[in-house]
Each structure stands twice: as structure tokens, then as C-alpha cells.
């Protein structure tokens, strides 16, 4: 790809990001007025630490469940093996 096209794509991306931020900035006061009239507050987004903690908890629970299944499977196989003898 030509260097000119790469540069153009980069600057278009930057322009889109700036336009998006500009629209958010312009709409924010309107959003706040509407929320005030409707009576719905904006819920705070969880911060990075809370997201990581939730992900780790989910992974831990999933790993625990998979481990229990693997242990039960192993026990069943041992019972079958001993029953054949």
C-alpha cells in the first residue's frame, strides 16, 4: 500500500476519533438534562480493578467446576476398571 494511503487512513482514523469525542462533548449536557427530567441517573462504569476482579472470580469458579468434573470422571473410570477385574 502506498505511504500516502497509509497516512490518509491514519488521519481519517484520528479525525473519526476526534469527531466522536466532539459529539459526546456536545451531547453530554442534553443527556444530563434528559436524565434529570426522567429521573434516571447514569450508573458509574466499573473501574479496571473491579473488572479484573470479576473476571478472575469467574475464571476461578469455572476452573473449580471443571476440576470437580475431572475428579468425578477419574473416580468413575477407576470404579469401571475395578469392576472389570
N, C-alpha and C positions, 0 to 999 in steps of 0.2 A: 504494500500500500504506500502511496506517495506520502512523503513527510507533510505535505500541505493538507492532505485529507486527515492524517492523524492529528495535526494541530487543530483543524476545524472541528473534528469530533470532540477533542478535549475541551475546546472553548464552548461548544454547544452544550456539553455536559455541565460546565461551570455556569453558563447562562441559565440553564434549566434549574439548577440548584438555587441560584440567586432569585429567580422568578418565584420559585416555590416558597422560599423564605419571605419574600416580599408579600406574597398573597397571605401567608399565615399572619404576618405582622398587621396587614390591613384588616383582616377579618377578625382578629382577636377581640377588639372592643365590641364588635357586633355580637360575637359569640358570648361574651361575658354578659351583655345586656339581655340576650335571649335566655341564657341560663338563669339570670336573676328573675326575669319575668315568669319563667316556667317553674322555677324553684328547684332546679337540679344543679347541684354543684359538680364541678369537674373532679373526678376521682384522681388522686395522685398516682402516677405510674410507679411501679416498684423500682427501686434502685438496683444497680448491678448486683450488689451483695445479696439482696433478697431473691433475685432471680437465680443466682448461683446456688443459694441455699435450697431453694425449691427444686432445682434440677438435681442437686446431689441427693436430696431426700427421695425423690422419685427413682433415681438410679439405685439407691440403696435398697429401697423396697422391692424393686424389680429383681435385683440380684439376690435378695433374700428368698423371694418366691421361686426363682429358677434353681437356687441351691436346694431348697426343700424338695422340689420336684426331682432333681437329680439324685438326691439321697433316697427318696422313696423308690425311684426306678431301680437303683442299685440294690435296695433291700428286696424288691420283687424278684429281680434276677437271681439273687442268692437263694431265695426260697425255691424258685423253679429249679435251680441247679441241684440243691439238696434233695428236692423231691424226686428227681430222676435217679439219684444214686441209690 
